[in-house]
């Protein structure tokens, strides 16, 4: 479980070491949302005999915040730029680019996701996440739905599922996510 949490935290919040990002924009172009996540991780790098149970770990806001804040012992926190509350943020730069960060101003963004959002609010976004100390890139794909303010393309609510896989790290996970409350900006 500790290895799973460490790998997940590294993957979710470590891209800031290897992926150039732009700071959050002020004004109407970037909308910042706090995120809530819940799901399971799977350690695929452990070789068990055929038919054995996979090692599956739970992930939720409380567990991630505990790791990020150091309440759950894990050395990953030494490498992260963190929000004091242990939260993740989604920065909506537009219908074709989003960023995930551990602080609301978007500095040191975990990753930049590129993709498409339909006029009805369906989205498909994908990106690569660099893992420090380990080095490989991981693939992340998010799909879901967002709600626009009436008559605009300004997001008011976003929810979906993100799938992550890294052969090099030996981890895969599926997380449900949703924005919490209205945009911060």
N, C-alpha and C positions, 0 to 999 in steps of 0.2 A: 504494500500500500504506500509506504514512504517513497519508494522509487517511482510509483505511478504519479503521486502528487508532485514530486520534484520535476519529473518530465513534463507534466501538464503545465505547471507554473512556468518552467523555462520556455516552453513553446508558446504559451499565451502572452507572456510579458517580456520576452527576451529579444525580440526582433530589433529593438532600439539600438543594439550594438552593431547590426549589420545592414539595416535597411534605412536608407536616407528618407526622412519624412519632412513634411513642411509643417510649420506651426499652425495651430488653429487660427482660422480667419475670424476677425471680428465682423459684425454685420450679419446680413441675412443669408450669406452663402453657406456657412457651416452651422449645423445644429448639433448640439452636444447632449447626449442622453446617458444617464446612469444605466448600467446593464445588470440584469439578474440572470444567472445561469444555473442549470441543473442537468445532470446526466451521469454517464458512466464512462470509465476508461477501461481499456483492455491492453494488457501487456502481451504483445505477440512475440517477444524475443525469448521467452522462456520455453524450452523444448520439453513438452510433456508427451507421453505416449498417446496414440490415437484414442479418442473417446474420453480423455481426461477433461475435467472442468477447466475452463479458462479462468485466469486471475482477473477479476473484474472489481474495480473500485468505484465508489460513489464520489461524485463531485457536486458541490452546491455552493451557494454564496458564503455560508458560514465556514465551510472547510477552506475555500480559497482565501477568504479574509484572514482566517487563522494562520495560514501559511504565509501570506503576504505581510502580516503584521508581526510575525515571529512568535505568536502564541502556540502554534503547532511547530515544534522544532524542525527546521529544514534550512539548509544553507543556501537555498535559492534566493532568499530575501536579500542576501548580500549583493546580488547582481542587478537589482531592480530599482527603477524610479517609481516610487509608490505614492498613492493617495493615502493619507493617514487613516482613512476609513476602510482601506482594503478593497476598494471598489474598482470595477472595470468600467470604461466608458466607450461609447460608440460615437464617433464624430462623422456625421453625415455631410460630406463635402458636396454631394450632388447625386443625381440618379445613377451615375456610373462610377463613383469612387467613395469609399468609406474607409475610416481608420479605426483601429481598436487601440486604446491606451489605458494606462493605469493612473492617469490623472486627467482632469477635465480640460486642461489647456492643450492637450495633445502632444506635448513635447515627449520625445522618446517613444513615439507610437510603436506598438507591438508589431503591427503589420498594416499595410495598405491593401485593401481589397478592391478589385476592379470587376466590373460586370455590367449587368443591365437591370433596369427596373422598368416595368411596364407602366403605362398610364393608369392602369387599374391598381397598381401597387404590388404586383408580384415581383420578386427579385431573385437574381442568381448572381452571386458574388464569389470570387475566388482570389487567392493570394498565396504567397510563399512566406514562410516564417523561418528566419535563421536562428539557430540554436547556439548560444555562446558556449565555449569550452568543448562542445561536442562537434559543432561545425556544420552538420548537414542542414539542408533545407527540408522543411516539412510542407505538405500541401494542405490547404484548408479551403473548403467549399461551404458557403452558406446559402440557404434557400429559405424563402418564407414570404411574408406579406407585410406591407406597411400601409398605414392609413395616412392620407394627405388631408391637410386642412381644405375645406370646401373651396373649389375654384382655384387651387394653387398646387404646386408640387412641393409645398413645405410639409415635411413629415411631422406627424403628431404621435404616432405609435408604431413600433417595429417589433416583430416577433418572427422567430424561425428556428431552424436547426443548423448547426455547424458540424461538419464532419472533418476530421483531421486524421491524417495518416503520415507516419514517417517510418520507413523501413529501417533507416539507420539508427533511430532511437529505439525502435521496437515498440512503438506505442500507436494506438489508434483510439479515438474517442468520438462520441456523438453527444453533443450538448444541445439542449433546448435553451433558447435565450429570448429575453424580451426586455424592452426598455421599461424603466421605472419612472413613472410620472411624466410631466411635460418636459420639453427640451429645456436645458439649463440656459441656453443662449438663443 
